[in-house]
Amino acid sequence: MSVGIIEPAIKIWAFQKFDQLKTFLFQSVARKIAAPQDRHAESPLRPWIVSLLFTIAFFVLYLFVFHPGYQVDDDITMISLASGYLGGKSVPFLIFSNVILGFLLDLLYRLPTQLNWEILLFIALDFFSVWCLVHLVLSFPLKAAGKVAGMLVVFLADGIFLLSITFTMIAVFAAIAGFCSMLAAAHLDFHIERRFYFFGGILIFAGSLIRIESVLLVLLSTGLSIVLMRRLFDLKRLIIAFAAVGLLASGSYLFDKLYVRSHPEWQSFYTYNDTRSFIQDTPRLHQEKFNGIIQQIGWHPIDRRMFESWFISDEQTYSLDKLQYIVDHVPGVQGDLFGAVLSYFLRTFPMSLAPVSYPYLLMLVAAFLSLLIYPSLRPALVPLASSMVSVAILFIYLLWTQKVPPRVWYSFLAVLTVFAFFIIACSKTGLIAPESRNPRRDISAWLGSLAVSGLMLAALFFTISQAVLVSAANIKKQNDYQEILSNLDSLQAQGKIQPDALIVIPAMGIPLEWANPMVLDFPKIQVLELGWLAFSPPYRDVLRQHDSYPLLTSLYEKDNVYLMTRVSLIAGTLQFFKVHTGANLQADPVFLVNYPGLDNGAYANTVLYKLKQVK
């Protein structure tokens, strides 16, 4: 056979083999795209690595480019217990969190550092929550646009939680991440790694240790939707997993109650604090019947005003028996439910419906618009609507029976937003199903997709802009806080404040929640808040250490005890002393907090006073 014949034959054979190889590679890639779960099975580290890198980038942005701060003073008050600032020794009794968390914090705060371990643990838990959710998004059999949208939902929903840190919202986000993780692991079509049962259980359990009410909020908000989508899940495995987590959370809750009961002084305080909260955290304080009841228990009108202002300083006036009498005889619900709902949004409009809430609302609108664009997503409509109805009913019930702060409103929005995407992704005929029409050829679907993209970009814009504004506010507050501490230290060095000074603050005094949340930064001078820690064991320890028991007379008899409050409250405070001690007092200003640059809000016109008796 000649060379001229062999050479074309070799070329034909090579082209045939090349076509076979090309077909094989094309089919392999197509199979991987069509079945992403197989791709994950072949390279299980890839989604973990990618989701980890995205999560790290998000947290670097929010922790190092932006500037976190506390949202309210409850967290710093709990930290004062766990770190030992009050009373000189760390205690595991965190009032609103489980003592198991308190035991861990007790060990950490004993380390020779100034790190604020509670907040660092919250951030670590939030990191794990975001990481799990992003990993789920990348593991779902979604198109590229769907995965980008899913990651945006996770990051935008968590953004405010990282910049305005509070234990309630951290627990909520851990719980919603845990629920989504366990549901994804039980999904019949997705084949998500079974380890997500474990990860989800850990997140829910951790959230229950921080605040069990936050886990219940997520459960009640999503429970009906889960029931409606039950055919999508392996119910046997899911029920077993939820039962195991439920037993673990219930067991830890029971342990907390038994441990508190084994310490009578703390059990007594928990009972007192619960009774107080039934008045201050419910509509009772503003009921018409309240005025008549306080006369029956011997309260002067000024007693009510001081109670509302957190000047809870006299154990006889604000005894457990008197507070319990109020709880038993004053209705604990709103008389006008519609008026209560309307009043809430009018009263809290700057926090509830201002730009902070816009990203959540925009993403929810985008979710419903997606259901209109893609017919295959419409099975998600009923579960999504049921979730919104559940949230509405629960929110209205809370408004009817309790005081609902903005952080609860944000928590509801975050749960709705994250779970809305999860419902859409988990729909039986969700994005894994081929569309019945080509959106590129359908102008209405194309415009709808463009609108959804616009809504997500708008949500991103509002999130970034709010992050910049909140960061600037946090930086300003933390600088102002440092200046307050510096001025107090200077006054003490100059002898204008006693070396063993005790500063008592009611509703407004030293803004401890303006401190940098990453480090322990309490005043060197002992500060005692007359808030919800009034009459607690550390409260009494502080008074004994400063020889200031009882507090009411020590405020004007002891040279080392000072009062720091707003100017508008000082007249009522002096009247309170006149009624209960018979003493005529004057308040001598020692230090005016209202210097240039200080926030002109809640802490405006705050003064450090020394009370003196006028004879």
Secondary structure by P-SEA (a helix, b strand, c coil): ccaaaaaaaaaaaaaaaaaaaaaaaaaaaaaaaacaaaaaaaccaaaaaaaaaaaaaaaaaacccbbbbbccaaaaaaaaaaacccccccccccccccaaaaaaaaaaaacccccaaaaaaaaaaaaaaaaaaaaaaaaccccaaaaaaaaaaaaaaaaaaaaaccaaaaaaaaaaaaaaaaaaaaccccccccaaaaaaaaaaaaaaaacaaaaaaaaaacaaaaaaaccccaaaaaaaaaaaaaaaaaaaaaaaaaaaaacaaaaaaaaaaaaaaaacccccccccaaaaaaaaacccaaaaaaaaaccccccccccaaaaaaaaaccccccccaaaaaaaaaaaaccccccccaaaaaaaaaaaaaaaaaccccccaaaaaaaaaaaaaaaaaaaaacccccaaaaaaaaaaaaaaaaaaaaaccccccccccccccccaaaaaaaaaaaaaaaaaaaaaaaaaaaaaaaaaaaaaaaaaaaaaaaaaaaacccccbbbbbbccccccccccccccccccccbbbbcccccccaaaaaaaaaaccccccccccccccbbbbbcccaaaaaaaaaaaacccbbbbbbcccccccccccccccbbbbbbbbbcc
